[in-house]
């Protein structure tokens, strides 16, 4: 994982790679599987596995290629998977033995069998959406050094998103057009297997199927959980659902507001966002004791240098607890990348820069340097001591978690990361849970 200028090492140690844990969990038991994560320790590249699987993100693709090269020189087969490999398989096939495109549940066992027979195919893909009842409950015993992560209580309940915003990977050709949920019973089993009272649901959109979400809430409401998720802004249309979420333990939601500029969200097909309703939604969430993590993107067509100040004022006025900012990034394979390529606006092809902290295209109403500087200043201003105090929640129940995130993660993140590297990251997570939620 590459770090952005505003990130600390803590980001690398947030949680183990759930995708690899899932793949390991579904590997036939006759095979020995182990997971290595370069985010927390140096890789042992002198081992001798029969097959190496590497999950590839766009900003880590060069490192993945470097690792693959070392194994392939010794005759060890390498399979690439993950979001960038799925979006652009033909771009990387020359650097591995096979590419797994999209969901692996129905492909992984076949890949293993073909490897054993010496008959690996170049590309594995399944044109049909995976039946999510096939997704196993994650077996966290494959992660031997859990204490080095902040938490490992992460669960995915669905695949995909009902919306196809142009800048999102969900607009790629490989993504199934069908939004699906895992069986509710499987989610309950996984919560019980984790054995923690705090759960991070890390779906693209936790409310992609409102009726399914309600059925899950009915099951967990008596489990005394504290939980967090990501939702789309159209949750404003379901105030009863927000109340039910709070009653069942929801304490924060990551929401893709993206921009307070109406033309900006429309320019990338984000039709579900109704900017006039933003403040009503925020107030409703705050009244229910739910913190808001606002996801914002800068650099849309129509954004100017004034956009940063206007957005900061809006964030402070509405007491937004946390903000995750991004520079608009045209990920290869997305509709946005195809559009900007056609317009000859891509100015950087170094994929290491594609981590939402660099300007890799030519904006329409602002210079690349103005966008870069405005974005950096936005983070500095939003997380300044003055604005942390001005944004403090009026709901006292969430004050502790608010200050822990804003101060412990953002302002003092480098110091906390240093302590975490001593093998205490999970202890830090436990302390934060105790102080924030009393669990």
Secondary structure as the mmCIF struct_conf table of DSSP 4:
data_model
#
loop_
_struct_conf.conf_type_id
_struct_conf.id
_struct_conf.beg_label_comp_id
_struct_conf.beg_label_asym_id
_struct_conf.beg_label_seq_id
_struct_conf.end_label_comp_id
_struct_conf.end_label_asym_id
_struct_conf.end_label_seq_id
HELX_LH_PP_P HELX_LH_PP_P1 UNK A 2 UNK A 4
TURN_TY1_P TURN_TY1_P1 UNK A 5 UNK A 6
HELX_RH_3T_P HELX_RH_3T_P1 UNK A 9 UNK A 13
BEND BEND1 UNK A 14 UNK A 15
HELX_RH_AL_P HELX_RH_AL_P1 UNK A 18 UNK A 25
TURN_TY1_P TURN_TY1_P2 UNK A 26 UNK A 26
BEND BEND2 UNK A 27 UNK A 27
TURN_TY1_P TURN_TY1_P3 UNK A 29 UNK A 30
BEND BEND3 UNK A 31 UNK A 31
TURN_TY1_P TURN_TY1_P4 UNK A 38 UNK A 40
BEND BEND4 UNK A 41 UNK A 41
TURN_TY1_P TURN_TY1_P5 UNK A 45 UNK A 46
BEND BEND5 UNK A 50 UNK A 50
STRN STRN1 UNK A 51 UNK A 55
HELX_RH_3T_P HELX_RH_3T_P2 UNK A 58 UNK A 60
HELX_RH_AL_P HELX_RH_AL_P2 UNK A 61 UNK A 72
TURN_TY1_P TURN_TY1_P6 UNK A 73 UNK A 75
STRN STRN2 UNK A 77 UNK A 81
BEND BEND6 UNK A 82 UNK A 82
HELX_RH_AL_P HELX_RH_AL_P3 UNK A 83 UNK A 87
HELX_RH_AL_P HELX_RH_AL_P4 UNK A 89 UNK A 92
HELX_RH_3T_P HELX_RH_3T_P3 UNK A 93 UNK A 95
BEND BEND7 UNK A 96 UNK A 97
STRN STRN3 UNK A 98 UNK A 101
BEND BEND8 UNK A 102 UNK A 102
TURN_TY1_P TURN_TY1_P7 UNK A 105 UNK A 107
HELX_RH_AL_P HELX_RH_AL_P5 UNK A 108 UNK A 117
TURN_TY1_P TURN_TY1_P8 UNK A 118 UNK A 118
BEND BEND9 UNK A 122 UNK A 122
STRN STRN4 UNK A 123 UNK A 125
BEND BEND10 UNK A 127 UNK A 128
HELX_LH_PP_P HELX_LH_PP_P2 UNK A 129 UNK A 130
HELX_RH_3T_P HELX_RH_3T_P4 UNK A 132 UNK A 134
BEND BEND11 UNK A 135 UNK A 135
HELX_LH_PP_P HELX_LH_PP_P3 UNK A 136 UNK A 138
HELX_RH_3T_P HELX_RH_3T_P5 UNK A 140 UNK A 142
BEND BEND12 UNK A 144 UNK A 144
HELX_RH_3T_P HELX_RH_3T_P6 UNK A 146 UNK A 148
BEND BEND13 UNK A 149 UNK A 150
STRN STRN5 UNK A 154 UNK A 155
STRN STRN6 UNK A 158 UNK A 159
BEND BEND14 UNK A 160 UNK A 160
BEND BEND15 UNK A 162 UNK A 162
TURN_TY1_P TURN_TY1_P9 UNK A 166 UNK A 167
BEND BEND16 UNK A 168 UNK A 168
HELX_RH_3T_P HELX_RH_3T_P7 UNK A 169 UNK A 171
BEND BEND17 UNK A 172 UNK A 172
TURN_TY1_P TURN_TY1_P10 UNK A 173 UNK A 174
BEND BEND18 UNK A 175 UNK A 175
BEND BEND19 UNK A 177 UNK A 177
STRN STRN7 UNK A 180 UNK A 181
HELX_RH_AL_P HELX_RH_AL_P6 UNK A 184 UNK A 194
TURN_TY1_P TURN_TY1_P11 UNK A 195 UNK A 195
BEND BEND20 UNK A 197 UNK A 197
STRN STRN8 UNK A 198 UNK A 201
BEND BEND21 UNK A 204 UNK A 204
TURN_TY1_P TURN_TY1_P12 UNK A 206 UNK A 207
BEND BEND22 UNK A 208 UNK A 209
HELX_RH_AL_P HELX_RH_AL_P7 UNK A 210 UNK A 220
TURN_TY1_P TURN_TY1_P13 UNK A 221 UNK A 222
BEND BEND23 UNK A 223 UNK A 223
STRN STRN9 UNK A 226 UNK A 231
HELX_RH_3T_P HELX_RH_3T_P8 UNK A 233 UNK A 237
HELX_RH_AL_P HELX_RH_AL_P8 UNK A 239 UNK A 247
TURN_TY1_P TURN_TY1_P14 UNK A 248 UNK A 249
STRN STRN10 UNK A 250 UNK A 258
BEND BEND24 UNK A 260 UNK A 260
HELX_RH_AL_P HELX_RH_AL_P9 UNK A 262 UNK A 267
TURN_TY1_P TURN_TY1_P15 UNK A 268 UNK A 269
TURN_TY1_P TURN_TY1_P16 UNK A 271 UNK A 272
HELX_RH_3T_P HELX_RH_3T_P9 UNK A 275 UNK A 277
HELX_RH_AL_P HELX_RH_AL_P10 UNK A 278 UNK A 287
TURN_TY1_P TURN_TY1_P17 UNK A 288 UNK A 289
STRN STRN11 UNK A 291 UNK A 298
TURN_TY1_P TURN_TY1_P18 UNK A 301 UNK A 302
TURN_TY1_P TURN_TY1_P19 UNK A 305 UNK A 305
HELX_RH_AL_P HELX_RH_AL_P11 UNK A 306 UNK A 317
TURN_TY1_P TURN_TY1_P20 UNK A 318 UNK A 319
BEND BEND25 UNK A 321 UNK A 321
STRN STRN12 UNK A 322 UNK A 327
TURN_TY1_P TURN_TY1_P21 UNK A 332 UNK A 333
BEND BEND26 UNK A 334 UNK A 334
HELX_RH_AL_P HELX_RH_AL_P12 UNK A 335 UNK A 342
TURN_TY1_P TURN_TY1_P22 UNK A 343 UNK A 344
STRN STRN13 UNK A 346 UNK A 346
HELX_RH_3T_P HELX_RH_3T_P10 UNK A 351 UNK A 353
BEND BEND27 UNK A 355 UNK A 358
STRN STRN14 UNK A 361 UNK A 361
BEND BEND28 UNK A 364 UNK A 366
HELX_RH_AL_P HELX_RH_AL_P13 UNK A 368 UNK A 382
TURN_TY1_P TURN_TY1_P23 UNK A 383 UNK A 383
BEND BEND29 UNK A 384 UNK A 384
HELX_RH_AL_P HELX_RH_AL_P14 UNK A 385 UNK A 390
TURN_TY1_P TURN_TY1_P24 UNK A 391 UNK A 391
BEND BEND30 UNK A 394 UNK A 395
HELX_RH_3T_P HELX_RH_3T_P11 UNK A 396 UNK A 398
HELX_RH_AL_P HELX_RH_AL_P15 UNK A 399 UNK A 403
HELX_RH_PI_P HELX_RH_PI_P1 UNK A 404 UNK A 411
BEND BEND31 UNK A 412 UNK A 412
HELX_RH_AL_P HELX_RH_AL_P16 UNK A 413 UNK A 419
HELX_RH_PI_P HELX_RH_PI_P2 UNK A 420 UNK A 424
HELX_RH_AL_P HELX_RH_AL_P17 UNK A 425 UNK A 437
#
